[in-house]
C-alpha cells in the first residue's frame, strides 16, 4: 500500500486498508450503497465522501452527517483537502489518510494544521438523490421598513440561528443563507427515500414554524411573523463551484431551482408549504400525509407550460403528526 493512496481504518482485529483507486469518488457511511461501509452506530447512513481531482488532490466532504466529520480534531463543514497522514474521525471510527505519491500533501504538524484549499478551481461533483428545502420569511421587505433597525437585527439573527439549529438537528445543514431565506439539503440513498427521512424533514418544517411563531411573542412586531416553504426531491449535482480560498460547496441543477420556484408558489396558492410531485409521491410512505396537500396546476417562472404541485398548510401538518406521533412508522 506504500505506492497508492488509501485510508487506514482502525478495527478491533487490526488495521484495515481502504484503497483509493479505481474511481474518482468514494462514499462512506452505514448504508450498504456506500463504497466504504462502516458499521458504527454513530455514523450516518451516508456520512461523507472522498473525491479526487485531476490535479491529484483528495477532498473530504461531509454529507450533512448528524455527528460530524473531523480532521485532526477539527470539525469540517465544507470540503477540505486532505494531507498525507491526516487523522479523520467519523462518529467513533478513526482513520488515517495516506497519499505517499503526492509529496506536496505531506504535513507532519497535525496539532496546528488547518484545512486548506488549492488555488485553482477544482472540479468536484457527484450526482446524489436529495431533498431540497427553501424557506423564507414572509413580507420581509415590509417588516424591514416598519421595524426599528436594532430590533430587526436581533429578530433576524435569532431566526437564522434557531433555524440553523433545527435544520442541523434534523440531519441536514443550511447550505445557503439568501437574504430572508435559507436553503437546506437532506441526502438520501442512491435510489430511495425512507419514511424516517421524510418524517424528519416534515418535523423540521413544523419546528421551524413553531420557532417562528414563538418569536412573535418576544419582539414588538407590526404584524405576525410567518414563513413559507418549498420542498423538492430529486437528483442533483453536488460539488465545489468556488475556487481558491473561497470554495462554495453546494448542490446545483433543476431539483434545486424547482425548490425555489415551489417556495414562491406558496404565494400563488395561498399556502404555507408547496412540494413537488416527486416529494408528494414519497408522502404515501407516511400514512395519510398526502391528504394534507391539495393538487394545483400552475405556471412557474422559468418553466414552459404548466406543472403539477401540491400545497398544504402548517395546521394540517401539525394535526397529522400530533395524531400519529406514537406510531412506529413515524419513528426517526
C-alpha angles and dihedrals in degrees: 000000000000095000103044133059115258147154118243111212121199113224136167088255094051137270120341119201120216110196118221099206134100096047141047095232139028127195121212129202148093096284117098091232091072124101089231115033115200118184099212114134089214091060120087121239089253102020110160146341136222117208130183124211131212089255091062099254122135118217122202112210125188110218097211094285119184097229098034140232121268131198116193090342096310123111113234124207099169129046115286132190112244121225128207112283094012112159115231129192125195110181102313094333118108125205139168125219118221126187105162095166092065106062093180089070093059113118120167096178100083098159093060100028117123128201109261136190129220119247101237122065110270121210107232118167142143131169112240138175107239147154116235121201125192115188127176142178112256120237092003094155091055090045091052091053094052102038128080110256094238093050091045091053092050092046097049093041090054093046094050093045094050092041089055092051093049093048093048091049088056093058098263136088137220103267094184141007106211114183104286095354142071131210120210132184132207116195119216135189119287096267111011147040117220126221089243090058093049091048091051092053095050093044087054090052091051090048090052090052092049092047090052091049091052091055088063088069094049101053135045097246126179090223140002116294109234138172137208128205138201120196127189132174126203146092122308138165115257119201153111111294093173132073144217115356092349108065117176110201109191147128120264135186142068094308089063096041092051092052089061091049091049091055089052089050091065086078092050092051097037090235139127100231134021124192131192123245094259092053090046090055091057091052089077086074089067105063112257096343089125088067089068089070134067126210118245132180108213144161112243123202112258095019127100118233124355130313134206114240134167123227130196143163133240093241091062092048091048092053093046095053093043090054094046105032094109096053119105092232090067096052113121 
